[in-house]
């Protein structure tokens, strides 16, 4: 079953956690020094926030699935539409290891389709802090060369 995913970059993590906890009437499911996540059932959403140096606002949108078959179906839908798809099997980010596929819509908004494989103890598998690790979404999946400070297979992104 699919769960809608929204990841928002915030300026003040503590204030944002307080706000969203009141909005959702529940505390985060995951809380780290730079990240929080709510796994809500009504509405069915994986809502995450992070404070990692990115400008405040929506970082990316996506769909979290429960099975490899669902992920393969989403990937096939994207590929059938002649959309460039960036695949990241075993990617590490947002305190989780995931198999994922990225696309960018015509307005430049990144969309992530992914299946979480398990949790990890750090935001991005222990990669050093810095601009390269602000969050997960690639700058564009249509780019053939990847700048050092953007997400790419093996960089570990969410």
FIFI-105367 format. One record per atom (N, C-alpha, C): residue in three letters; atom name; x, y, z. Coordinates in steps of 0.2 Angstrom, whole numbers, plus 2048, in hexadecimal, padded with zeros to 3 digits. Each point is the difference from the previous one (the first is absolute). Example, Ala and Ser with C-alpha at 12.3 -4.5 7.8 and 13.67 -1.06 7.14 Angstrom:
+------+------+-----+-----+-----+
! resn ! name !   x !   y !   z !
+------+------+-----+-----+-----+
!  ala !    N ! 842 ! 7E4 ! 827 !
!  ala !   CA ! 7FC ! 806 ! 800 !
!  ala !    C ! 804 ! 806 ! 800 !
!  ser !    N ! 7FE ! 805 ! 7FC !
!  ser !   CA ! 804 ! 806 ! 801 !
!  ser !    C ! 7FC ! 805 ! 803 !
+------+------+-----+-----+-----+
***
This chain:
+------+------+-----+-----+-----+
! resn ! name !   x !   y !   z !
+------+------+-----+-----+-----+
!  unk !    N ! 804 ! 7FA ! 800 !
!  unk !   CA ! 7FC ! 806 ! 800 !
!  unk !    C ! 804 ! 806 ! 800 !
!  unk !    N ! 7FF ! 805 ! 7FC !
!  unk !   CA ! 804 ! 806 ! 800 !
!  unk !    C ! 7FE ! 805 ! 806 !
!  unk !    N ! 805 ! 804 ! 801 !
!  unk !   CA ! 800 ! 805 ! 805 !
!  unk !    C ! 803 ! 806 ! 7FD !
!  unk !    N ! 7FC ! 806 ! 800 !
!  unk !   CA ! 803 ! 806 ! 7FD !
!  unk !    C ! 805 ! 802 ! 805 !
!  unk !    N ! 805 ! 803 ! 7FD !
!  unk !   CA ! 806 ! 803 ! 804 !
!  unk !    C ! 802 ! 807 ! 7FE !
!  unk !    N ! 801 ! 804 ! 805 !
!  unk !   CA ! 802 ! 807 ! 7FF !
!  unk !    C ! 806 ! 801 ! 805 !
!  unk !    N ! 805 ! 803 ! 7FD !
!  unk !   CA ! 806 ! 802 ! 804 !
!  unk !    C ! 801 ! 808 ! 800 !
!  unk !    N ! 800 ! 803 ! 805 !
!  unk !   CA ! 800 ! 807 ! 801 !
!  unk !    C ! 807 ! 802 ! 803 !
!  unk !    N ! 803 ! 805 ! 7FE !
!  unk !   CA ! 806 ! 803 ! 803 !
!  unk !    C ! 7FE ! 805 ! 804 !
!  unk !    N ! 802 ! 801 ! 806 !
!  unk !   CA ! 7FE ! 805 ! 805 !
!  unk !    C ! 806 ! 804 ! 803 !
!  unk !    N ! 7FE ! 806 ! 802 !
!  unk !   CA ! 806 ! 804 ! 803 !
!  unk !    C ! 801 ! 7FE ! 808 !
!  unk !    N ! 7FA ! 7FF ! 803 !
!  unk !   CA ! 800 ! 7FF ! 807 !
!  unk !    C ! 7FD ! 7F9 ! 802 !
!  unk !    N ! 804 ! 7FB ! 801 !
!  unk !   CA ! 7FD ! 7F9 ! 801 !
!  unk !    C ! 7FC ! 800 ! 806 !
!  unk !    N ! 802 ! 802 ! 806 !
!  unk !   CA ! 7FC ! 800 ! 806 !
!  unk !    C ! 7F9 ! 803 ! 7FF !
!  unk !    N ! 800 ! 806 ! 7FD !
!  unk !   CA ! 7FA ! 804 ! 7FF !
!  unk !    C ! 7FB ! 7FC ! 7FB !
!  unk !    N ! 803 ! 7FD ! 7FB !
!  unk !   CA ! 7FC ! 7FC ! 7FB !
!  unk !    C ! 7FE ! 7FA ! 803 !
!  unk !    N ! 804 ! 7FC ! 804 !
!  unk !   CA ! 7FD ! 7FA ! 803 !
!  unk !    C ! 7FA ! 802 ! 805 !
!  unk !    N ! 801 ! 805 ! 803 !
!  unk !   CA ! 7FA ! 803 ! 805 !
!  unk !    C ! 7FA ! 801 ! 7FB !
!  unk !    N ! 801 ! 804 ! 7FB !
!  unk !   CA ! 7FA ! 802 ! 7FC !
!  unk !    C ! 7FD ! 7F9 ! 7FC !
!  unk !    N ! 804 ! 7FC ! 7FD !
!  unk !   CA ! 7FD ! 7FA ! 7FD !
!  unk !    C ! 7FD ! 7FB ! 805 !
!  unk !    N ! 803 ! 800 ! 806 !
!  unk !   CA ! 7FD ! 7FB ! 805 !
!  unk !    C ! 7F9 ! 802 ! 802 !
!  unk !    N ! 7FF ! 807 ! 800 !
!  unk !   CA ! 7FA ! 803 ! 802 !
!  unk !    C ! 7FB ! 7FF ! 7FA !
!  unk !    N ! 802 ! 801 ! 7FA !
!  unk !   CA ! 7FC ! 7FF ! 7FA !
!  unk !    C ! 7FE ! 7F9 ! 7FF !
!  unk !    N ! 804 ! 7FB ! 801 !
!  unk !   CA ! 7FF ! 7F9 ! 7FF !
!  unk !    C ! 7FD ! 7FD ! 806 !
!  unk !    N ! 800 ! 803 ! 806 !
!  unk !   CA ! 7FE ! 7FE ! 807 !
!  unk !    C ! 804 ! 7FA ! 802 !
!  unk !    N ! 806 ! 7FF ! 7FE !
!  unk !   CA ! 804 ! 7FB ! 802 !
!  unk !    C ! 808 ! 802 ! 7FF !
!  unk !    N ! 804 ! 7FD ! 805 !
!  unk !   CA ! 807 ! 801 ! 7FF !
!  unk !    C ! 803 ! 7FC ! 7FA !
!  unk !    N ! 806 ! 803 ! 7FE !
!  unk !   CA ! 803 ! 7FC ! 7FB !
!  unk !    C ! 802 ! 7F9 ! 801 !
!  unk !    N ! 7FF ! 7FC ! 7FB !
!  unk !   CA ! 802 ! 7F9 ! 801 !
!  unk !    C ! 808 ! 7FF ! 800 !
!  unk !    N ! 803 ! 804 ! 7FD !
!  unk !   CA ! 808 ! 800 ! 800 !
!  unk !    C ! 802 ! 807 ! 802 !
!  unk !    N ! 804 ! 801 ! 804 !
!  unk !   CA ! 803 ! 807 ! 802 !
!  unk !    C ! 807 ! 7FF ! 801 !
!  unk !    N ! 804 ! 804 ! 7FC !
!  unk !   CA ! 807 ! 800 ! 800 !
!  unk !    C ! 802 ! 808 ! 801 !
!  unk !    N ! 807 ! 801 ! 802 !
!  unk !   CA ! 802 ! 807 ! 801 !
!  unk !    C ! 7FF ! 805 ! 7F9 !
!  unk !    N ! 7FF ! 7FD ! 7FA !
!  unk !   CA ! 7FF ! 804 ! 7FA !
!  unk !    C ! 7FA ! 7FE ! 7FC !
!  unk !    N ! 7FC ! 7FB ! 803 !
!  unk !   CA ! 7FB ! 7FD ! 7FC !
!  unk !    C ! 7FA ! 7FE ! 804 !
!  unk !    N ! 7FA ! 800 ! 7FD !
!  unk !   CA ! 7FA ! 7FD ! 804 !
!  unk !    C ! 7FC ! 7FD ! 7FA !
!  unk !    N ! 7FC ! 7FB ! 802 !
!  unk !   CA ! 7FB ! 7FD ! 7FB !
!  unk !    C ! 7FA ! 7FD ! 804 !
!  unk !    N ! 7FA ! 802 ! 7FD !
!  unk !   CA ! 7FA ! 7FD ! 802 !
!  unk !    C ! 7FD ! 7FB ! 7FB !
!  unk !    N ! 7FF ! 7FA ! 802 !
!  unk !   CA ! 7FD ! 7FB ! 7FC !
!  unk !    C ! 7F8 ! 800 ! 802 !
!  unk !    N ! 7FC ! 804 ! 7FC !
!  unk !   CA ! 7F9 ! 800 ! 802 !
!  unk !    C ! 7FC ! 7FC ! 7FC !
!  unk !    N ! 7FA ! 7FD ! 803 !
!  unk !   CA ! 7FC ! 7FC ! 7FC !
!  unk !    C ! 7FA ! 804 ! 7FE !
!  unk !    N ! 7FE ! 806 ! 803 !
!  unk !   CA ! 7FB ! 804 ! 7FD !
!  unk !    C ! 801 ! 807 ! 800 !
!  unk !    N ! 803 ! 803 ! 7FB !
!  unk !   CA ! 800 ! 7FC ! 7F9 !
!  unk !    C ! 806 ! 7FC ! 800 !
!  unk !    N ! 801 ! 7FB ! 7FB !
!  unk !   CA ! 805 ! 7FC ! 800 !
!  unk !    C ! 806 ! 803 ! 7FD !
!  unk !    N ! 805 ! 803 ! 804 !
!  unk !   CA ! 805 ! 804 ! 7FD !
!  unk !    C ! 806 ! 7FF ! 805 !
!  unk !    N ! 806 ! 800 ! 7FC !
!  unk !   CA ! 807 ! 800 ! 804 !
!  unk !    C ! 802 ! 807 ! 7FF !
!  unk !    N ! 7FF ! 804 ! 805 !
!  unk !   CA ! 802 ! 807 ! 800 !
!  unk !    C ! 807 ! 801 ! 804 !
!  unk !    N ! 805 ! 802 ! 7FD !
!  unk !   CA ! 806 ! 801 ! 803 !
!  unk !    C ! 803 ! 807 ! 7FF !
!  unk !    N ! 803 ! 803 ! 805 !
!  unk !   CA ! 803 ! 806 ! 800 !
!  unk !    C ! 808 ! 7FF ! 802 !
!  unk !    N ! 804 ! 805 ! 7FD !
!  unk !   CA ! 807 ! 800 ! 802 !
!  unk !    C ! 803 ! 807 ! 800 !
!  unk !    N ! 805 ! 801 ! 804 !
!  unk !   CA ! 804 ! 806 ! 801 !
!  unk !    C ! 807 ! 7FE ! 7FE !
!  unk !    N ! 802 ! 801 ! 7FA !
!  unk !   CA ! 806 ! 7FE ! 7FE !
!  unk !    C ! 803 ! 804 ! 7FB !
!  unk !    N ! 7FE ! 807 ! 800 !
!  unk !   CA ! 803 ! 805 ! 7FC !
!  unk !    C ! 7FD ! 802 ! 7F9 !
!  unk !    N ! 7FB ! 7FC ! 7FF !
!  unk !   CA ! 7FC ! 802 ! 7F9 !
!  unk !    C ! 7FB ! 805 ! 802 !
!  unk !    N ! 7FE ! 804 ! 7FB !
!  unk !   CA ! 7FB ! 805 ! 801 !
!  unk !    C ! 7FA ! 7FD ! 802 !
!  unk !    N ! 7FC ! 804 ! 805 !
!  unk !   CA ! 7FA ! 7FE ! 802 !
!  unk !    C ! 7FB ! 7FF ! 7FB !
!  unk !    N ! 7FC ! 7FB ! 800 !
!  unk !   CA ! 7FB ! 7FE ! 7FB !
!  unk !    C ! 7FF ! 7F9 ! 7FE !
!  unk !    N ! 7FC ! 7FE ! 7FC !
!  unk !   CA ! 7FF ! 7F9 ! 7FE !
!  unk !    C ! 807 ! 7FE ! 7FC !
!  unk !    N ! 803 ! 7FB ! 803 !
!  unk !   CA ! 806 ! 7FD ! 7FD !
!  unk !    C ! 7FE ! 7FC ! 7FA !
!  unk !    N ! 7FC ! 7FB ! 801 !
!  unk !   CA ! 7FD ! 7FB ! 7FB !
!  unk !    C ! 7FA ! 7FD ! 802 !
!  unk !    N ! 7FD ! 7FD ! 7FC !
!  unk !   CA ! 7F9 ! 7FC ! 801 !
!  unk !    C ! 802 ! 7F9 ! 7FE !
!  unk !    N ! 7FB ! 7FB ! 801 !
!  unk !   CA ! 801 ! 7F9 ! 7FE !
!  unk !    C ! 7FB ! 7FB ! 802 !
!  unk !    N ! 802 ! 7FA ! 7FF !
!  unk !   CA ! 7FB ! 7FA ! 802 !
!  unk !    C ! 805 ! 7FB ! 803 !
!  unk !    N ! 7FE ! 7FE ! 806 !
!  unk !   CA ! 803 ! 7FB ! 804 !
!  unk !    C ! 7FC ! 7FA ! 7FF !
!  unk !    N ! 803 ! 7FA ! 7FE !
!  unk !   CA ! 7FC ! 7FA ! 7FF !
!  unk !    C ! 803 ! 7FA ! 804 !
!  unk !    N ! 7FC ! 7FB ! 801 !
!  unk !   CA ! 801 ! 7FB ! 805 !
!  unk !    C ! 804 ! 7FA ! 7FC !
!  unk !    N ! 800 ! 7FF ! 7FA !
!  unk !   CA ! 803 ! 7FA ! 7FD !
!  unk !    C ! 804 ! 802 ! 7FA !
!  unk !    N ! 804 ! 7FB ! 7FE !
!  unk !   CA ! 804 ! 801 ! 7FA !
!  unk !    C ! 7FC ! 800 ! 7FA !
!  unk !    N ! 7FA ! 7FC ! 800 !
!  unk !   CA ! 7FC ! 800 ! 7FA !
!  unk !    C ! 7FD ! 807 ! 7FF !
!  unk !    N ! 7FD ! 803 ! 805 !
!  unk !   CA ! 7FE ! 807 ! 800 !
!  unk !    C ! 805 ! 805 ! 7FD !
!  unk !    N ! 806 ! 800 ! 802 !
!  unk !   CA ! 805 ! 804 ! 7FE !
!  unk !    C ! 802 ! 7FF ! 7F9 !
!  unk !    N ! 800 ! 7FA ! 7FE !
!  unk !   CA ! 801 ! 7FE ! 7F9 !
!  unk !    C ! 7FB ! 803 ! 7FB !
!  unk !    N ! 7F9 ! 800 ! 803 !
!  unk !   CA ! 7FB ! 802 ! 7FC !
!  unk !    C ! 800 ! 808 ! 7FF !
!  unk !    N ! 802 ! 803 ! 805 !
!  unk !   CA ! 801 ! 808 ! 800 !
!  unk !    C ! 806 ! 801 ! 7FB !
!  unk !    N ! 805 ! 7FD ! 800 !
!  unk !   CA ! 806 ! 801 ! 7FC !
!  unk !    C ! 7FE ! 7FF ! 7F9 !
!  unk !    N ! 7FC ! 7FA ! 7FE !
!  unk !   CA ! 7FD ! 7FF ! 7F9 !
!  unk !    C ! 7FC ! 805 ! 7FE !
!  unk !    N ! 7FC ! 803 ! 804 !
!  unk !   CA ! 7FB ! 806 ! 7FE !
!  unk !    C ! 804 ! 806 ! 7FE !
!  unk !    N ! 805 ! 801 ! 804 !
!  unk !   CA ! 804 ! 806 ! 7FE !
!  unk !    C ! 804 ! 7FF ! 7FA !
!  unk !    N ! 803 ! 7FA ! 7FF !
!  unk !   CA ! 804 ! 7FF ! 7FA !
!  unk !    C ! 7FB ! 800 ! 7FA !
!  unk !    N ! 7FA ! 7FD ! 800 !
!  unk !   CA ! 7FC ! 800 ! 7FB !
!  unk !    C ! 7FE ! 807 ! 7FD !
!  unk !    N ! 800 ! 805 ! 805 !
!  unk !   CA ! 7FF ! 807 ! 7FE !
!  unk !    C ! 806 ! 803 ! 7FD !
!  unk !    N ! 805 ! 7FD ! 7FF !
!  unk !   CA ! 806 ! 803 ! 7FD !
!  unk !    C ! 803 ! 805 ! 805 !
!  unk !    N ! 800 ! 7FF ! 806 !
!  unk !   CA ! 803 ! 804 ! 805 !
!  unk !    C ! 806 ! 7FE ! 802 !
!  unk !    N ! 805 ! 804 ! 801 !
!  unk !   CA ! 807 ! 7FE ! 802 !
!  unk !    C ! 7FF ! 7FE ! 807 !
!  unk !    N ! 802 ! 7FA ! 802 !
!  unk !   CA ! 800 ! 7FD ! 807 !
!  unk !    C ! 807 ! 7FF ! 802 !
!  unk !    N ! 801 ! 802 ! 806 !
!  unk !   CA ! 807 ! 7FF ! 804 !
!  unk !    C ! 7FE ! 7FB ! 805 !
!  unk !    N ! 803 ! 7FA ! 7FF !
!  unk !   CA ! 7FF ! 7FB ! 805 !
!  unk !    C ! 806 ! 7FF ! 805 !
!  unk !    N ! 7FE ! 7FF ! 807 !
!  unk !   CA ! 805 ! 800 ! 805 !
!  unk !    C ! 7FE ! 7FA ! 804 !
!  unk !    N ! 802 ! 7FA ! 7FE !
!  unk !   CA ! 7FF ! 7FA ! 805 !
!  unk !    C ! 805 ! 801 ! 806 !
!  unk !    N ! 7FD ! 7FE ! 806 !
!  unk !   CA ! 804 ! 800 ! 806 !
!  unk !    C ! 803 ! 807 ! 802 !
!  unk !    N ! 7FC ! 805 ! 7FE !
!  unk !   CA ! 802 ! 807 ! 802 !
!  unk !    C ! 7FF ! 801 ! 808 !
!  unk !    N ! 804 ! 804 ! 803 !
!  unk !   CA ! 800 ! 801 ! 807 !
!  unk !    C ! 7FF ! 807 ! 801 !
!  unk !    N ! 7FA ! 802 ! 803 !
!  unk !   CA ! 7FF ! 807 ! 802 !
!  unk !    C ! 7FA ! 800 ! 804 !
!  unk !    N ! 800 ! 806 ! 804 !
!  unk !   CA ! 7FA ! 801 ! 805 !
!  unk !    C ! 7FF ! 7FA ! 805 !
!  unk !    N ! 806 ! 7FE ! 802 !
!  unk !   CA ! 800 ! 7FB ! 805 !
!  unk !    C ! 7FD ! 7F9 ! 7FE !
!  unk !    N ! 800 ! 7FF ! 7F9 !
!  unk !   CA ! 7FD ! 7FA ! 7FD !
!  unk !    C ! 804 ! 7FE ! 7FA !
!  unk !    N ! 800 ! 7F9 ! 7FF !
!  unk !   CA ! 803 ! 7FE ! 7FA !
!  unk !    C ! 7F9 ! 7FE ! 7FB !
!  unk !    N ! 801 ! 802 ! 7FA !
!  unk !   CA ! 7FA ! 7FF ! 7FB !
!  unk !    C ! 802 ! 7FE ! 7F9 !
!  unk !    N ! 7FC ! 7FD ! 7FD !
!  unk !   CA ! 800 ! 800 ! 7F8 !
!  unk !    C ! 7FC ! 805 ! 7FE !
!  unk !    N ! 802 ! 804 ! 7FB !
!  unk !   CA ! 7FC ! 806 ! 7FE !
!  unk !    C ! 801 ! 802 ! 7F9 !
!  unk !    N ! 7FC ! 803 ! 7FD !
!  unk !   CA ! 800 ! 803 ! 7F9 !
!  unk !    C ! 7FE ! 807 ! 801 !
!  unk !    N ! 803 ! 805 ! 7FC !
!  unk !   CA ! 7FF ! 807 ! 800 !
!  unk !    C ! 7FE ! 802 ! 7F9 !
!  unk !    N ! 7FC ! 805 ! 800 !
!  unk !   CA ! 7FE ! 803 ! 7FA !
!  unk !    C ! 7FF ! 808 ! 802 !
!  unk !    N ! 800 ! 804 ! 7FB !
!  unk !   CA ! 7FF ! 807 ! 801 !
!  unk !    C ! 7FA ! 802 ! 7FB !
!  unk !    N ! 7FB ! 804 ! 803 !
!  unk !   CA ! 7FB ! 802 ! 7FC !
!  unk !    C ! 802 ! 806 ! 7FC !
!  unk !    N ! 7FB ! 802 ! 7FB !
!  unk !   CA ! 802 ! 805 ! 7FB !
!  unk !    C ! 802 ! 807 ! 804 !
!  unk !    N ! 7FD ! 801 ! 806 !
!  unk !   CA ! 802 ! 806 ! 804 !
!  unk !    C ! 806 ! 7FF ! 804 !
!  unk !    N ! 803 ! 7FA ! 800 !
!  unk !   CA ! 807 ! 7FF ! 804 !
!  unk !    C ! 7FF ! 7FD ! 807 !
!  unk !    N ! 7FA ! 7FE ! 801 !
!  unk !   CA ! 7FE ! 7FD ! 807 !
!  unk !    C ! 802 ! 7F9 ! 800 !
!  unk !    N ! 804 ! 7FE ! 804 !
!  unk !   CA ! 803 ! 7F9 ! 801 !
!  unk !    C ! 7FA ! 7FB ! 803 !
!  unk !    N ! 800 ! 7FA ! 7FD !
!  unk !   CA ! 7FB ! 7FB ! 802 !
!  unk !    C ! 804 ! 7FA ! 801 !
!  unk !    N ! 7FF ! 7FD ! 806 !
!  unk !   CA ! 803 ! 7FA ! 802 !
!  unk !    C ! 7FB ! 7FA ! 801 !
!  unk !    N ! 802 ! 7FB ! 7FD !
!  unk !   CA ! 7FC ! 7FA ! 801 !
!  unk !    C ! 805 ! 7FB ! 804 !
!  unk !    N ! 7FE ! 7FD ! 805 !
!  unk !   CA ! 805 ! 7FC ! 804 !
!  unk !    C ! 7FC ! 7FB ! 805 !
!  unk !    N ! 805 ! 7FB ! 801 !
!  unk !   CA ! 7FE ! 7FB ! 805 !
!  unk !    C ! 805 ! 800 ! 806 !
!  unk !    N ! 7FE ! 801 ! 806 !
!  unk !   CA ! 805 ! 800 ! 805 !
!  unk !    C ! 802 ! 7F9 ! 802 !
!  unk !    N ! 807 ! 7FF ! 801 !
!  unk !   CA ! 802 ! 7F9 ! 801 !
!  unk !    C ! 802 ! 7FF ! 808 !
!  unk !    N ! 802 ! 806 ! 803 !
!  unk !   CA ! 801 ! 800 ! 807 !
!  unk !    C ! 803 ! 806 ! 802 !
!  unk !    N ! 801 ! 801 ! 807 !
!  unk !   CA ! 803 ! 806 ! 803 !
!  unk !    C ! 807 ! 800 ! 800 !
!  unk !    N ! 803 ! 806 ! 800 !
!  unk !   CA ! 807 ! 801 ! 801 !
!  unk !    C ! 801 ! 805 ! 806 !
!  unk !    N ! 806 ! 800 ! 803 !
!  unk !   CA ! 801 ! 804 ! 806 !
!  unk !    C ! 802 ! 808 ! 7FE !
!  unk !    N ! 801 ! 801 ! 7FA !
!  unk !   CA ! 802 ! 807 ! 7FE !
!  unk !    C ! 7FC ! 802 ! 7FA !
!  unk !    N ! 800 ! 807 ! 7FF !
!  unk !   CA ! 7FB ! 803 ! 7FB !
!  unk !    C ! 802 ! 7FD ! 7F9 !
!  unk !    N ! 806 ! 7FF ! 7FF !
!  unk !   CA ! 802 ! 7FE ! 7F9 !
!  unk !    C ! 806 ! 7FB ! 800 !
!  unk !    N ! 800 ! 7FB ! 804 !
!  unk !   CA ! 805 ! 7FB ! 801 !
!  unk !    C ! 806 ! 802 ! 802 !
!  unk !    N ! 800 ! 806 ! 804 !
!  unk !   CA ! 807 ! 802 ! 803 !
!  unk !    C ! 804 ! 804 ! 7FB !
!  unk !    N ! 7FD ! 803 ! 7FA !
!  unk !   CA ! 804 ! 804 ! 7FC !
!  unk !    C ! 801 ! 806 ! 804 !
!  unk !    N ! 806 ! 804 ! 7FF !
!  unk !   CA ! 801 ! 806 ! 803 !
!  unk !    C ! 7FB ! 805 ! 7FF !
!  unk !    N ! 7FE ! 804 ! 805 !
!  unk !   CA ! 7FC ! 806 ! 7FF !
!  unk !    C ! 802 ! 805 ! 7FB !
!  unk !    N ! 7FB ! 803 ! 7FD !
!  unk !   CA ! 802 ! 806 ! 7FB !
!  unk !    C ! 7FA ! 800 ! 7FB !
!  unk !    N ! 801 ! 805 ! 7FC !
!  unk !   CA ! 7FB ! 801 ! 7FB !
!  unk !    C ! 7FE ! 7FA ! 7FC !
!  unk !    N ! 805 ! 7FB ! 7FF !
!  unk !   CA ! 7FE ! 7FA ! 7FC !
!  unk !    C ! 7FB ! 7FC ! 803 !
!  unk !    N ! 7FF ! 801 ! 807 !
!  unk !   CA ! 7FB ! 7FC ! 804 !
!  unk !    C ! 7FA ! 804 ! 802 !
!  unk !    N ! 7FE ! 805 ! 7FD !
!  unk !   CA ! 7FB ! 804 ! 803 !
!  unk !    C ! 7FA ! 7FC ! 800 !
!  unk !    N ! 7FE ! 7FD ! 7FA !
!  unk !   CA ! 7FB ! 7FB ! 800 !
!  unk !    C ! 801 ! 7FB ! 7FA !
!  unk !    N ! 7FA ! 7FE ! 7FE !
!  unk !   CA ! 800 ! 7FA ! 7FC !
!  unk !    C ! 7FF ! 801 ! 7F8 !
!  unk !    N ! 7FC ! 805 ! 7FF !
!  unk !   CA ! 7FE ! 800 ! 7F9 !
!  unk !    C ! 805 ! 802 ! 7FB !
!  unk !    N ! 801 ! 7FD ! 7FB !
!  unk !   CA ! 805 ! 802 ! 7FB !
!  unk !    C ! 7FE ! 807 ! 7FD !
!  unk !    N ! 805 ! 804 ! 7FE !
!  unk !   CA ! 7FE ! 806 ! 7FD !
!  unk !    C ! 7FC ! 7FF ! 7F9 !
!  unk !    N ! 802 ! 7FB ! 7FD !
!  unk !   CA ! 7FC ! 7FF ! 7FA !
!  unk !    C ! 802 ! 7F9 ! 7FD !
!  unk !    N ! 7FB ! 7FC ! 7FE !
!  unk !   CA ! 802 ! 7F9 ! 7FE !
!  unk !    C ! 802 ! 800 ! 7F9 !
!  unk !    N ! 7FF ! 806 ! 7FC !
!  unk !   CA ! 802 ! 800 ! 7F9 !
!  unk !    C ! 807 ! 802 ! 7FF !
!  unk !    N ! 804 ! 802 ! 806 !
!  unk !   CA ! 807 ! 802 ! 7FF !
!  unk !    C ! 804 ! 7F9 ! 7FF !
!  unk !    N ! 805 ! 801 ! 7FB !
!  unk !   CA ! 804 ! 7FA ! 7FF !
!  unk !    C ! 806 ! 800 ! 804 !
!  unk !    N ! 802 ! 806 ! 802 !
!  unk !   CA ! 806 ! 800 ! 805 !
!  unk !    C ! 7FD ! 803 ! 807 !
!  unk !    N ! 803 ! 7FD ! 805 !
!  unk !   CA ! 7FD ! 802 ! 806 !
!  unk !    C ! 806 ! 804 ! 804 !
!  unk !    N ! 7FE ! 807 ! 802 !
!  unk !   CA ! 804 ! 804 ! 804 !
!  unk !    C ! 802 ! 7FD ! 806 !
!  unk !    N ! 805 ! 801 ! 803 !
!  unk !   CA ! 802 ! 7FD ! 807 !
!  unk !    C ! 7FB ! 802 ! 805 !
!  unk !    N ! 7FD ! 805 ! 800 !
!  unk !   CA ! 7FB ! 802 ! 806 !
!  unk !    C ! 7F9 ! 7FE ! 7FE !
!  unk !    N ! 7FF ! 7FB ! 7FC !
!  unk !   CA ! 7F9 ! 7FE ! 7FE !
!  unk !    C ! 7FF ! 7F8 ! 802 !
!  unk !    N ! 7FA ! 7FE ! 800 !
!  unk !   CA ! 7FF ! 7F9 ! 801 !
!  unk !    C ! 801 ! 7FC ! 7FA !
!  unk !    N ! 803 ! 7FA ! 801 !
!  unk !   CA ! 802 ! 7FC ! 7FB !
!  unk !    C ! 800 ! 7F9 ! 803 !
!  unk !    N ! 7FF ! 7FA ! 7FC !
!  unk !   CA ! 801 ! 7FA ! 802 !
!  unk !    C ! 806 ! 7FF ! 804 !
!  unk !    N ! 800 ! 7FD ! 806 !
!  unk !   CA ! 806 ! 7FF ! 804 !
!  unk !    C ! 801 ! 806 ! 805 !
!  unk !    N ! 7FD ! 806 ! 7FF !
!  unk !   CA ! 801 ! 805 ! 804 !
!  unk !    C ! 7FC ! 7FF ! 807 !
!  unk !    N ! 7FB ! 7FC ! 800 !
!  unk !   CA ! 7FC ! 7FF ! 805 !
!  unk !    C ! 7FB ! 806 ! 801 !
!  unk !    N ! 7FA ! 800 ! 7FE !
!  unk !   CA ! 7FB ! 805 ! 800 !
!  unk !    C ! 7FA ! 7FD ! 802 !
!  unk !    N ! 7FB ! 804 ! 802 !
!  unk !   CA ! 7F9 ! 7FE ! 802 !
!  unk !    C ! 7FC ! 801 ! 7FB !
+------+------+-----+-----+-----+
***
